[in-house]
Amino acid sequence: MKTVAIVGASLAGARAAQELRAQGFDGRVVLIGEEPHLPYDRPPLSKAFLAGTASRESLELLDSDDLGSLELRLGTRAERLDAATGRLVLSDGEIAADGVVVATGGRARRLPGTESVRGVHVLRTLDDAVALREELVPGARVVVVGGGFIGAEVASTCRTLGLDVTVLEALETPLVRVLGPMLAQACARLHERHGTTLRCHAAVDGLDTRADGAGRRVTGVRLASGETLPADVVVTGIGMVPATEWLSGSGLAADDGVPTSAGLVTELPNVVAVGDVACASTGTGRRQRHEHWTNASEQAPVAVANLLAGHVVREYQPSGYVWSDQYSGTLQLAGHPEPGDELVVTEGTASDEAFAATFRRDGRTTAVFALNLPRAFTRLRRQAFRRPAAVA
């Protein structure tokens, strides 16, 4: 293998580039990114960077040594993969590659018909964050559509800036499908304690707008109930769509992500997928995408090892670790809870501002959770998921 092309200058793409060198690959590594920016860290986009307390430079993922060993093709869109010949067609030309790492992530979902309405934002890229930050001016009324991790973090940052914030959540409580009803209620209380208005069972029917010099600008959010909430800024946090269009005709059956084995290898042995776009086999007959920072970072070593070997020599075991900084606290989750698991609060109570809990099923711990108790979380996680020592 002489040339490896990494499509997607994301966290997963940057880690894959680093792993290629760490695992001894001394050939050509081409990192292709649709954005003009060097790879950057996304979690601060909804927090410190959005608040103006973190610089652009602090987000960078690659150092000078990393960059010196790569060929960068930034501001370049991948348009087609011809897997039979190893040819990648790009917006500014083409390259030939022996191996391909798909790390294209995805695009934020938007409310239908809002693409050209001023004041309506999504938050996934650096440019998204810059555009949103410019509108978070004193007195702005912010409506966040979606109470998941991104929506909650944006709401938290906006409250830190002293803005009036309303969060609209379609479900009975935010994050209930991830955390279950008791922990979801704890997340709801975070909003209430910090002055954010939380509206659950809230379905958006449309937006009110007015004409301005540059087109139309949002003035309110219409709910299915008939109520209209005044808004100067609307932020939509309702998930993402995997970026797989460019793989049409490649031989890969990409739909809700790129299907892979548990080793992150696609149907084509010289193509692997990592990050939000990878839909990996779970070993139970299902495939699943994991849209979290830890997953994107931890997949790269496994995918690279299998790509270089030419077959699966390692399988990816997701840790299920997720964290979210909201208001003055941090939520942490590790493991894989399911709806029927028993929740046991081990420290404090679920109504406290700091507590820890475990999920249990058939006598074993399936996940651990903590709010503002990082030491307790680390201890519980080690106890629950400690691997047995190897026997000589």
HELIX and SHEET records of a PDB file:
HELIX    1   1 LEU A   11  ALA A   22  1                                  12    
HELIX    2   2 PRO A   43  SER A   46  5                                   4    
HELIX    3   3 ALA A   48  ALA A   51  1                                   4    
HELIX    4   4 GLU A   57  LEU A   59  5                                   3    
HELIX    5   5 SER A   64  GLY A   68  1                                   5    
HELIX    6   6 LEU A  126  GLU A  135  1                                  10    
HELIX    7   7 PHE A  149  THR A  160  1                                  12    
HELIX    8   8 VAL A  176  ARG A  193  1                                  18    
HELIX    9   9 GLU A  245  LEU A  247  5                                   3    
HELIX   10  10 GLY A  275  VAL A  277  5                                   3    
HELIX   11  11 TRP A  293  ALA A  309  1                                  17    
HELIX   12  12 PRO A  374  PHE A  385  1                                  12    
SHEET    1   A 5 GLU A  71  LEU A  74  0                                        
SHEET    2   A 5 ARG A  28  GLY A  33  1                                        
SHEET    3   A 5 THR A   3  VAL A   7  1                                        
SHEET    4   A 5 GLY A  99  VAL A 102  1                                        
SHEET    5   A 5 VAL A 271  ALA A 273  1                                        
SHEET    1   B 3 ALA A  78  ASP A  82  0                                        
SHEET    2   B 3 ARG A  87  LEU A  90 -1                                        
SHEET    3   B 3 GLY A  93  ALA A  96 -1                                        
SHEET    1   C 2 GLY A 106  ALA A 108  0                                        
SHEET    2   C 2 MET A 240  PRO A 242 -1                                        
SHEET    1   D 3 VAL A 117  ARG A 118  0                                        
SHEET    2   D 3 GLY A 215  LEU A 223  1                                        
SHEET    3   D 3 VAL A 204  ASP A 212 -1                                        
SHEET    1   E 3 VAL A 117  ARG A 118  0                                        
SHEET    2   E 3 GLY A 215  LEU A 223  1                                        
SHEET    3   E 3 THR A 228  PRO A 230 -1                                        
SHEET    1   F 5 VAL A 120  VAL A 122  0                                        
SHEET    2   F 5 VAL A 233  THR A 236  1                                        
SHEET    3   F 5 ARG A 141  VAL A 145  1                                        
SHEET    4   F 5 ASP A 164  GLU A 169  1                                        
SHEET    5   F 5 THR A 197  CYS A 200  1                                        
SHEET    1   G 3 VAL A 258  THR A 260  0                                        
SHEET    2   G 3 ALA A 278  SER A 281  1                                        
SHEET    3   G 3 ARG A 287  GLN A 288 -1                                        
SHEET    1   H 5 VAL A 322  GLN A 326  0                                        
SHEET    2   H 5 GLY A 329  GLY A 335 -1                                        
SHEET    3   H 5 ARG A 364  LEU A 371 -1                                        
SHEET    4   H 5 PHE A 355  ARG A 361 -1                                        
SHEET    5   H 5 GLU A 342  GLU A 347 -1                                        
END                                                                             
